[in-house]
Amino acid sequence: MTKISTGKDEGYVTISVPPRVKRALQRAKGNREWGEYLMELYRENLKLRKRKAYEELRSLLTPEDIGGIEASSKEFRGSFRIGGHGGDSR
């Protein structure tokens, strides 16, 4: 079984995977610690998923839609104040 570090003070947990998966991951991780390697895979996957969602959204929107979203965002940020001060009093 493979032990994955979850942090210095947290100890370890065990993740059961088929032997062929462990061999493939072991080759790819090289000399890195399991926790470091798996967090890198997680971050890369998250980054790719965000990029894909962004690209899909961009393909659905027209340049006018994007301009309207940008203008709306700027207006909101310009009028937003923490504590309820600023902006209009609606």
RALINFEN-V795021 format. One record per run of one state. SS is the DSSP state (H for helix, E for strand, L for the rest). FROM is the first residue (numbers start at 0). LEN is the number of residues. If there is no record, write none. Layout:
ss | from | len
SS | FROM | LEN
SS | FROM | LEN
This chain:
ss | from | len
L | 0 | 1
E | 1 | 4
L | 5 | 6
E | 11 | 4
L | 15 | 3
H | 18 | 11
L | 29 | 4
H | 33 | 27
L | 60 | 2
H | 62 | 17
L | 79 | 11
